[in-house]
Amino acid sequence: METQKSETEITGYKSPFEFINRENFTLSYSGSLQSVITEELEALQNPKYYPNTLVLNPPRIIRAIIDFRIENFQFGNMEEVQSMGVDIALSLYRYCMIDTAKAQSFLESFIESLQSFDRNIYRKLMEQKVIQRDDNVTKMSYNPRLSQATSDRIRNSHNFQNGILFLVIGHGGIPAGLDVYLRLNPRDSILYPFRFSRNKLHDNTPKITDEQERLLTRLQQEHPNILLFDEDITSGKTIEETRKFLRGIFPGQRIDAYSNYNNE
């Protein structure tokens, strides 16, 4: 899990959300993890022409891995694969606007690591479907000013800046969650995404396995400050049901929830 930890200092972060082309900004997508990675590599060659790809495709890597993990529970060691996915998404966000060569190198290393990890998992994972619908409220929540306001609100509300277990509700919360996390610049902290899509995927509860519950318990001992993030709040049910679920994993622990956009 070490690769998900933030570096001692994250400096010079330039959010890719600042460069979104609003005229043709859509969340709609239909492809595979292979197509997501291929498009990301192409966008890194011409970042000025593909800013929306650089925003949306890194979180799609995480989306594909999480969905694959849910649909193919027979495969072991998927926690390490998910960790690799979060790590590459954070690296791509951090470097895609300031050092595209470094971002490309990280992505190529990610592909090589997946191949060497388990070629059978790699082959099936590359075929994993990535289907995404457009959503105007979600797009509004990806406004970089809102992400900056959320990170400022977190800083102003807590006397801790480090040791954070930053839990992100997927899939919609992952892009803004990555952005907020990098803006926070936390030390000795970890970002951990999971799926709870009540409306689009009809999840009844957060998709967190018993194995993940045990892992989260250990992570919270190392990173005691629990923050929960979703991109927007409409009815408030997703956040509240998630907090209720998480209280079963972290009994007696404070769980503070944040979002970029409140549409209640």
C-alpha positions as CSV (number, residue, x, y, z in Angstrom):
1,M,0.0,0.0,0.0
2,E,3.0,2.4,0.3
3,T,2.6,3.6,-3.3
4,Q,-0.6,5.4,-2.4
5,K,1.0,7.5,0.3
6,S,1.6,11.1,-0.6
7,E,5.2,12.3,-1.0
8,T,6.8,14.2,1.9
9,E,6.1,17.3,-0.1
10,I,3.8,17.7,-3.1
11,T,4.9,21.0,-4.6
12,G,4.1,22.7,-7.8
13,Y,0.8,20.9,-8.3
14,K,-1.1,22.4,-11.3
15,S,-4.6,21.0,-11.4
16,P,-5.6,19.6,-14.8
17,F,-9.1,20.8,-14.0
18,E,-7.9,24.4,-14.6
19,F,-7.5,23.5,-18.3
20,I,-10.8,21.8,-19.0
21,N,-12.4,22.7,-22.4
22,R,-15.9,23.5,-21.2
23,E,-17.3,23.7,-24.7
24,N,-17.1,19.9,-25.3
25,F,-16.8,18.7,-21.7
26,T,-18.8,15.5,-21.4
27,L,-18.5,12.5,-19.0
28,S,-19.9,10.1,-21.6
29,Y,-17.6,7.2,-22.4
30,S,-17.7,3.7,-23.7
31,G,-14.5,1.7,-24.1
32,S,-12.1,-0.5,-22.2
33,L,-9.2,0.0,-19.8
34,Q,-6.9,-0.6,-22.8
35,S,-8.6,2.3,-24.8
36,V,-8.4,4.5,-21.7
37,I,-4.7,4.0,-21.3
38,T,-4.0,4.3,-25.1
39,E,-5.9,7.6,-25.2
40,E,-4.1,8.9,-22.1
41,L,-0.7,8.2,-23.7
42,E,-1.8,10.0,-26.9
43,A,-3.1,13.0,-24.8
44,L,0.2,13.3,-23.0
45,Q,1.8,13.8,-26.4
46,N,-0.4,16.7,-27.1
47,P,-1.8,18.0,-23.7
48,K,-3.0,21.3,-25.1
49,Y,-5.4,19.5,-27.5
50,Y,-6.7,16.9,-25.1
51,P,-7.1,18.6,-21.6
52,N,-10.4,16.8,-20.9
53,T,-8.8,13.4,-21.5
54,L,-6.1,14.2,-19.0
55,V,-8.8,15.0,-16.4
56,L,-11.1,12.1,-17.0
57,N,-9.0,9.1,-18.0
58,P,-6.8,8.7,-14.8
59,P,-9.9,8.2,-12.7
60,R,-11.2,5.8,-15.3
61,I,-8.2,3.6,-14.6
62,I,-9.3,3.4,-11.0
63,R,-13.0,2.8,-12.1
64,A,-12.0,-0.1,-14.3
65,I,-9.9,-1.7,-11.5
66,I,-12.6,-1.4,-8.9
67,D,-15.3,-2.8,-11.3
68,F,-13.0,-5.6,-12.3
69,R,-12.4,-6.4,-8.7
70,I,-16.1,-6.5,-7.9
71,E,-17.0,-8.6,-11.0
72,N,-14.0,-11.0,-10.6
73,F,-13.8,-11.7,-6.9
74,Q,-12.0,-15.0,-7.7
75,F,-8.8,-13.2,-8.3
76,G,-6.5,-12.7,-5.4
77,N,-4.0,-9.9,-4.8
78,M,-6.4,-7.2,-6.3
79,E,-5.6,-4.9,-3.4
80,E,-2.1,-4.4,-4.8
81,V,-3.5,-3.8,-8.3
82,Q,-6.0,-1.2,-6.9
83,S,-3.1,0.4,-5.0
84,M,-1.1,0.7,-8.3
85,G,-4.2,2.2,-10.0
86,V,-4.6,4.9,-7.3
87,D,-0.9,5.6,-7.4
88,I,-0.8,6.1,-11.2
89,A,-3.9,8.3,-11.2
90,L,-2.3,10.6,-8.6
91,S,0.9,10.7,-10.5
92,L,-0.8,11.5,-13.8
93,Y,-2.8,14.4,-12.1
94,R,0.3,15.7,-10.5
95,Y,2.6,15.7,-13.6
96,C,0.3,15.9,-16.7
97,M,0.4,19.7,-16.8
98,I,4.0,20.3,-15.6
99,D,6.1,17.4,-16.9
100,T,4.3,15.2,-19.5
101,A,7.4,13.1,-20.1
102,K,7.5,12.1,-16.5
103,A,3.8,11.4,-16.5
104,Q,4.2,9.2,-19.6
105,S,7.1,7.4,-18.0
106,F,5.0,6.7,-14.9
107,L,2.1,5.3,-17.1
108,E,4.5,3.1,-19.1
109,S,5.9,1.8,-15.8
110,F,2.4,1.1,-14.5
111,I,1.6,-1.0,-17.6
112,E,4.9,-3.0,-17.2
113,S,4.2,-3.5,-13.5
114,L,0.7,-4.9,-14.3
115,Q,2.1,-7.2,-16.9
116,S,4.8,-8.6,-14.6
117,F,2.3,-8.8,-11.7
118,D,0.0,-11.4,-13.3
119,R,-0.3,-11.7,-17.1
120,N,-3.7,-13.4,-16.8
121,I,-5.1,-10.6,-14.7
122,Y,-3.4,-8.0,-17.0
123,R,-5.1,-9.5,-20.1
124,K,-8.5,-9.6,-18.6
125,L,-8.2,-6.3,-16.9
126,M,-7.3,-4.5,-20.2
127,E,-10.6,-5.9,-21.6
128,Q,-12.6,-4.5,-18.7
129,K,-15.4,-2.3,-19.9
130,V,-15.5,1.4,-18.9
131,I,-19.0,2.8,-19.3
132,Q,-19.8,6.3,-18.1
133,R,-22.9,8.5,-18.5
134,D,-22.9,12.2,-18.7
135,D,-24.1,14.0,-15.5
136,N,-24.5,17.8,-15.3
137,V,-24.5,18.0,-11.5
138,T,-21.3,15.9,-11.4
139,K,-19.7,18.1,-14.0
140,M,-20.6,21.2,-11.9
141,S,-18.9,19.6,-8.9
142,Y,-15.6,19.3,-10.9
143,N,-15.2,23.0,-11.0
144,P,-11.6,23.6,-9.7
145,R,-12.7,26.6,-7.6
146,L,-15.0,24.2,-5.7
147,S,-12.1,21.7,-5.1
148,Q,-10.0,24.5,-3.8
149,A,-12.8,25.7,-1.5
150,T,-13.2,22.1,-0.2
151,S,-9.5,21.8,0.5
152,D,-9.5,25.2,2.3
153,R,-12.6,24.1,4.3
154,I,-10.8,21.0,5.4
155,R,-7.7,22.9,6.5
156,N,-9.8,25.5,8.4
157,S,-12.0,22.9,10.1
158,H,-9.2,20.6,11.5
159,N,-6.1,21.1,13.5
160,F,-4.5,18.2,11.6
161,Q,-3.0,18.3,8.2
162,N,-1.4,14.9,8.1
163,G,-2.2,11.3,9.0
164,I,-5.3,11.4,6.9
165,L,-7.3,8.4,5.7
166,F,-9.0,10.1,2.7
167,L,-11.9,7.8,1.7
168,V,-13.5,8.6,-1.7
169,I,-16.9,7.4,-2.9
170,G,-16.8,6.2,-6.4
171,H,-17.3,6.4,-9.1
172,G,-18.3,10.0,-9.4
173,G,-16.3,11.3,-6.5
174,I,-12.9,10.0,-7.7
175,P,-11.9,12.8,-10.1
176,A,-12.6,15.6,-7.7
177,G,-11.3,13.5,-4.8
178,L,-7.9,13.2,-6.5
179,D,-7.9,16.9,-7.0
180,V,-8.9,17.8,-3.5
181,Y,-6.3,15.4,-2.0
182,L,-3.5,16.8,-4.1
183,R,-4.5,20.4,-3.1
184,L,-4.5,19.4,0.5
185,N,-0.9,18.3,0.2
186,P,-1.1,15.9,3.2
187,R,1.9,14.1,4.7
188,D,1.8,10.5,5.8
189,S,-1.7,10.1,4.4
190,I,-3.5,7.8,2.0
191,L,-6.3,8.0,-0.5
192,Y,-8.6,5.0,-0.7
193,P,-11.5,4.8,-3.2
194,F,-14.4,2.4,-3.1
195,R,-17.7,2.1,-5.1
196,F,-21.1,3.1,-3.8
197,S,-23.2,4.0,-6.8
198,R,-26.8,4.0,-5.6
199,N,-28.5,5.5,-8.7
200,K,-26.3,4.6,-11.7
201,L,-25.2,1.1,-10.7
202,H,-27.9,0.4,-8.1
203,D,-25.5,-0.5,-5.3
204,N,-27.4,-1.3,-2.0
205,T,-24.3,-0.8,0.2
206,P,-20.7,0.4,-0.3
207,K,-18.8,-2.3,-2.2
208,I,-16.3,-3.0,0.5
209,T,-15.4,-6.6,1.2
210,D,-14.5,-8.2,4.5
211,E,-10.9,-8.2,3.4
212,Q,-11.0,-4.5,2.7
213,E,-12.7,-3.8,6.0
214,R,-9.7,-5.5,7.8
215,L,-7.3,-3.5,5.6
216,L,-9.1,-0.2,6.4
217,T,-9.0,-1.0,10.1
218,R,-5.2,-1.3,9.8
219,L,-4.9,1.8,7.7
220,Q,-6.9,3.9,10.2
221,Q,-4.5,2.9,12.9
222,E,-1.6,4.3,10.8
223,H,-3.7,7.3,9.5
224,P,-6.1,8.2,12.3
225,N,-7.9,11.1,10.8
226,I,-10.8,9.9,8.7
227,L,-12.2,12.1,5.9
228,L,-15.0,11.0,3.6
229,F,-15.5,12.6,0.2
230,D,-18.1,12.6,-2.5
231,E,-18.3,15.0,-5.4
232,D,-21.8,16.3,-4.7
233,I,-24.7,15.9,-2.3
234,T,-28.2,15.7,-3.8
235,S,-30.4,13.9,-1.2
236,G,-27.7,13.3,1.3
237,K,-28.5,9.6,1.4
238,T,-25.3,8.3,-0.2
239,I,-23.1,10.2,2.3
240,E,-25.2,9.2,5.3
241,E,-25.5,5.6,4.4
242,T,-21.8,5.4,3.8
243,R,-21.0,7.0,7.2
244,K,-23.3,4.5,8.8
245,F,-21.5,1.7,7.1
246,L,-18.1,3.0,8.0
247,R,-19.0,3.4,11.6
248,G,-19.2,-0.4,11.7
249,I,-15.6,-0.5,10.5
250,F,-14.4,2.4,12.7
251,P,-16.5,2.2,15.9
252,G,-16.2,5.3,18.0
253,Q,-14.1,7.1,15.4
254,R,-14.9,10.6,14.0
255,I,-15.8,10.5,10.3
256,D,-16.0,14.0,8.7
257,A,-17.7,14.1,5.3
258,Y,-17.1,16.7,2.6
259,S,-18.3,17.4,-0.9
260,N,-17.6,20.0,-3.6
261,Y,-21.3,20.7,-4.4
262,N,-24.4,20.6,-2.2
263,N,-27.6,20.3,-4.3
264,E,-29.9,19.4,-1.4
